[in-house]
């Protein structure tokens, strides 16, 4: 059996071929444009994403099934009759609805927390979909004509490419529109955000089969982070993974009941045709790989190999701190007005010090997420990580010491695709036999954590104060 696992991510679309026994290869990868039309806005061209999906699938050749991972909270509007997109993809990083959400008040905040468990943050799809209907005349016209469809990117891809307008419950749990208790769209939350419930896709199981693309069944469709959680082999309550991509995303399995409300997010991990719904707790750092890419763009370093090791003591121990809040702060702070900062430099500080501080700042925010998650879920002693930053031994060792936990880095690093293949029915246990482990070494002290928290507190509310 051969599976084409398509990971449609924030910066690229990749396709892996995975067969029985877990043998795998990357057959194609296509980058797409990132568009920033105004302050706080992040968009993709939906037609470019569609084209890239078809391109990477063509590279896979004949396969028995397709698994498709989506970006999660990124969403758009399109025409039900023509399948033509009526908007750009508004990306999960986009913060254009922050002001609108801030004006909804405490009752709205409590309503959202009670029904879907999520805070009112522009990260989630609901407010973005409401914005599209309020701000774009073509979308209002399509709604008035009974032709409007709204949803996350997976529903668009499946409708256009596979002929099935649908989403899965794990993706739906990322919108801020799902009643977590029932697994259905919430009329109250749709009304809150101004989203017509009849324009949203039907909700199904992760492995419920989502139509066919050129005759090949789309067996699985799910959020990339949940697919990665499955790919890491996380099944038991307390099992935890962190993916370091554009952002850093922690998910920890809670079991067959939703986790209690906390500063992190209750979410559906997956719901299978043969099995119960599994829930997880989630937290994120908005800027991980994007902070590294920013540092490279402004000339602080040139090659990723420069991030592998540093001969000098940690920047943090020398009082140099970076808070990676280019897009604001996610869980547990939920502060889109926070701003990034460097602090503690002097005349001797050089670009290498700043790069070192960026790596450490991402690790320190992530360690804080781990601590917060442990207050809700009894986390296992080791945490499995993947993504670009997991390939930096300096970063990974620093994270182990900052979190005081074992950090495991699987040799097979395409964990989203691996999870898709497993959802499609493949046994890939053989791919998990090799990994690197980093143990805490006592190098990060209580004082280091205090210094970072002091710097972090200075980033809060900055954009509000500066305006």
Order of alpha helices (4+ residues) and beta strands (2+ residues): beta-beta-beta-beta-alpha-beta-beta-beta-alpha-alpha-alpha-alpha-beta-alpha-beta-alpha-beta-beta-alpha-beta-beta-beta-alpha-beta-beta-beta-beta-alpha-beta-beta-alpha-beta-alpha-beta-alpha-beta-alpha-alpha
